[in-house]
Amino acid sequence: MWSCSFIESRKVKSKAVASSNSSTLCLNFFWGDTTMDAKTVTRFRKLLLEEKQRIINNSKNALQNELALSPDDLPDETDLAASEINQNLVFKLRDRERQLLSKIDEALARMDEGTFGTCEDCEEPIEPRRLEARPVSTLCIACKERQEHREKIYA
């Protein structure tokens, strides 16, 4: 699994190609001379959907177990303060997961549009290793490094 510790884009041409050994069609995404076949897109889609389901399950678990505060369980102010700190941490984690859910939905939408795996900045293909590490990536490594450098300068 991958973790969350971590313009206008051109349309990628898609082309239906008849398979040589069957009558089924295979959808290929073309970026210049690089292709991402339907099997690869399906693998990334499955990975994203599994991560989305994991996050939803974690949120349901948090609602049931971690966010319940009872004043009877916290007899003194120190226990109450520690519990509030823990609750704030849980809220921050859930917020990060909420943001990741929206990025997952955007990645799934890019798959439907045929632009998944294409850098939004330079319109070049994103390296498969980067997509393996972070399937919600919208920028290639070079563009992401430039963006982080600009953020560091202007922060």
SULRADA-V547586 format. One record per residue. RES is the residue in one small letter. PHI is phi as a letter, one per 40 degrees, with the letter a starting at -180 (* if undefined). PSI is psi in whole degrees, -180 to 180 (none if undefined). Layout:
BEGIN
res->RES phi->PHI psi->PSI
res->RES phi->PHI psi->PSI
END
This chain:
BEGIN
res->m phi->* psi->161
res->w phi->b psi->155
res->s phi->b psi->165
res->c phi->c psi->8
res->s phi->c psi->46
res->f phi->b psi->none
res->i phi->* psi->175
res->e phi->a psi->125
res->s phi->b psi->154
res->r phi->c psi->154
res->k phi->c psi->133
res->v phi->c psi->132
res->k phi->c psi->132
res->s phi->b psi->149
res->k phi->a psi->130
res->a phi->c psi->128
res->v phi->b psi->129
res->a phi->c psi->132
res->s phi->c psi->143
res->s phi->c psi->-27
res->n phi->b psi->3
res->s phi->a psi->177
res->s phi->c psi->6
res->t phi->c psi->160
res->l phi->b psi->146
res->c phi->b psi->131
res->l phi->c psi->121
res->n phi->b psi->141
res->f phi->b psi->127
res->f phi->b psi->130
res->w phi->b psi->94
res->g phi->g psi->-114
res->d phi->b psi->5
res->t phi->b psi->138
res->t phi->b psi->148
res->m phi->b psi->112
res->d phi->c psi->170
res->a phi->c psi->-33
res->k phi->c psi->-42
res->t phi->c psi->-44
res->v phi->c psi->-42
res->t phi->c psi->-38
res->r phi->c psi->-44
res->f phi->c psi->-39
res->r phi->c psi->-43
res->k phi->c psi->-43
res->l phi->c psi->-45
res->l phi->c psi->-42
res->l phi->c psi->-37
res->e phi->c psi->-42
res->e phi->c psi->-40
res->k phi->c psi->-43
res->q phi->c psi->-38
res->r phi->c psi->-43
res->i phi->c psi->-43
res->i phi->c psi->-42
res->n phi->c psi->-41
res->n phi->c psi->-40
res->s phi->c psi->-42
res->k phi->c psi->-42
res->n phi->c psi->-41
res->a phi->c psi->-41
res->l phi->c psi->-39
res->q phi->c psi->-37
res->n phi->b psi->-48
res->e phi->c psi->-26
res->l phi->c psi->-1
res->a phi->c psi->118
res->l phi->b psi->128
res->s phi->b psi->125
res->p phi->c psi->-26
res->d phi->c psi->-29
res->d phi->c psi->-12
res->l phi->b psi->87
res->p phi->c psi->-28
res->d phi->b psi->173
res->e phi->c psi->-33
res->t phi->c psi->-45
res->d phi->c psi->-41
res->l phi->c psi->-44
res->a phi->c psi->-44
res->a phi->c psi->-40
res->s phi->c psi->-39
res->e phi->c psi->-38
res->i phi->c psi->-44
res->n phi->c psi->-42
res->q phi->c psi->-40
res->n phi->c psi->-40
res->l phi->c psi->-43
res->v phi->c psi->-41
res->f phi->c psi->-42
res->k phi->c psi->-42
res->l phi->c psi->-43
res->r phi->c psi->-35
res->d phi->c psi->-42
res->r phi->c psi->-41
res->e phi->c psi->-35
res->r phi->c psi->-43
res->q phi->c psi->-40
res->l phi->c psi->-37
res->l phi->d psi->-42
res->s phi->c psi->-36
res->k phi->c psi->-37
res->i phi->c psi->-44
res->d phi->c psi->-39
res->e phi->c psi->-40
res->a phi->c psi->-41
res->l phi->c psi->-37
res->a phi->c psi->-39
res->r phi->c psi->-34
res->m phi->c psi->-43
res->d phi->c psi->-35
res->e phi->c psi->-20
res->g phi->g psi->15
res->t phi->b psi->6
res->f phi->c psi->135
res->g phi->g psi->7
res->t phi->b psi->132
res->c phi->c psi->133
res->e phi->c psi->-22
res->d phi->c psi->-59
res->c phi->c psi->-7
res->e phi->g psi->22
res->e phi->c psi->161
res->p phi->c psi->142
res->i phi->c psi->136
res->e phi->d psi->138
res->p phi->d psi->-34
res->r phi->c psi->-37
res->r phi->c psi->-43
res->l phi->c psi->-34
res->e phi->c psi->-43
res->a phi->c psi->-37
res->r phi->a psi->88
res->p phi->c psi->-17
res->v phi->c psi->6
res->s phi->d psi->138
res->t phi->b psi->-10
res->l phi->b psi->145
res->c phi->c psi->171
res->i phi->c psi->-44
res->a phi->c psi->-44
res->c phi->c psi->-37
res->k phi->c psi->-41
res->e phi->c psi->-41
res->r phi->c psi->-43
res->q phi->c psi->-45
res->e phi->c psi->-36
res->h phi->c psi->-45
res->r phi->c psi->-42
res->e phi->c psi->-38
res->k phi->c psi->-40
res->i phi->c psi->-44
res->y phi->c psi->3
res->a phi->c psi->none
END
